[in-house]
């Protein structure tokens, strides 16, 4: 892995670890409207979530959100790394 990629990966992990602690625990606009109108109880999900409410399953405390942010960043990095390798193979 070259230096710029390594630098940006480390920067992304640090941002994910610390900025995720600033995430609001209050519901967003759509969720709040659903609670006020009363349809949120009947609402379903199309896809399940690995990190419901931006928390890491099985981990309690403030660092649960940091772990979810770090894991999501690593997962996204690996996904795009594999996608990039796949695309570069096809273009050669």
C-alpha positions in Angstrom: 0.0 0.0 0.0 1.5 3.3 -1.0 2.0 6.2 1.4 -0.9 8.5 0.3 -3.4 5.6 0.6 -2.0 4.6 4.0 -2.2 8.2 5.2 -5.8 8.6 4.1 -6.8 5.3 5.5 -5.4 6.3 8.9 -7.0 9.7 8.7 -10.3 8.1 7.9 -10.1 5.7 10.8 -9.3 8.6 13.2 -12.2 10.6 11.9 -14.5 7.6 12.2 -13.4 6.9 15.7 -13.8 10.4 17.1 -16.4 12.1 14.9 -18.8 9.2 15.5 -18.9 10.2 19.2 -20.5 13.5 18.1 -23.4 11.8 16.4 -26.7 12.9 17.9 -28.7 10.6 20.0 -31.9 12.5 19.0 -33.9 11.1 16.1 -33.6 12.7 12.7 -36.5 14.5 11.0 -38.1 11.5 9.4 -37.9 9.4 12.5 -39.2 12.2 14.7 -42.1 12.8 12.3 -42.8 9.0 12.4 -42.9 9.0 16.2 -45.2 12.0 16.3 -47.6 10.7 13.7 -47.5 7.2 15.1 -46.4 5.1 12.2 -42.9 4.3 13.4 -44.2 1.4 15.5 -45.5 -0.3 12.3 -42.5 0.6 10.2 -40.4 -2.2 8.9 -36.9 -2.3 7.3 -36.1 -3.3 3.8 -32.6 -4.4 4.8 -31.2 -5.3 8.2 -28.5 -3.3 9.8 -25.2 -4.5 11.1 -24.8 -1.5 13.3 -28.3 -0.5 14.5 -28.4 3.1 15.7 -24.7 3.4 15.0 -23.7 1.1 17.8 -21.5 -2.0 17.7 -23.5 -5.1 18.7 -22.6 -6.6 22.0 -20.5 -3.6 23.2 -21.8 -1.2 25.8 -20.6 2.3 26.5 -19.4 5.3 24.5 -16.8 3.4 22.5 -19.6 1.3 20.8 -20.2 4.1 18.3 -16.4 4.5 17.7 -16.1 0.8 16.9 -19.1 1.0 14.6 -17.5 3.9 12.7 -14.1 2.2 12.5 -15.6 -1.1 11.3 -17.7 0.7 8.7 -14.7 2.6 7.5 -12.6 -0.6 7.2 -15.4 -2.4 5.5 -15.9 0.4 3.0 -12.1 0.5 2.3 -11.9 -3.2 1.7 -15.0 -3.2 -0.6 -13.6 -0.4 -2.8 -10.1 -1.9 -2.8 -11.5 -5.2 -4.1 -13.7 -3.3 -6.6 -10.7 -1.3 -7.8 -8.7 -4.5 -8.3 -11.6 -6.1 -10.2 -12.0 -3.1 -12.5 -8.2 -2.8 -13.1 -8.1 -6.5 -14.2 -10.9 -6.0 -16.7 -9.2 -3.0 -18.3 -5.9 -4.7 -18.8 
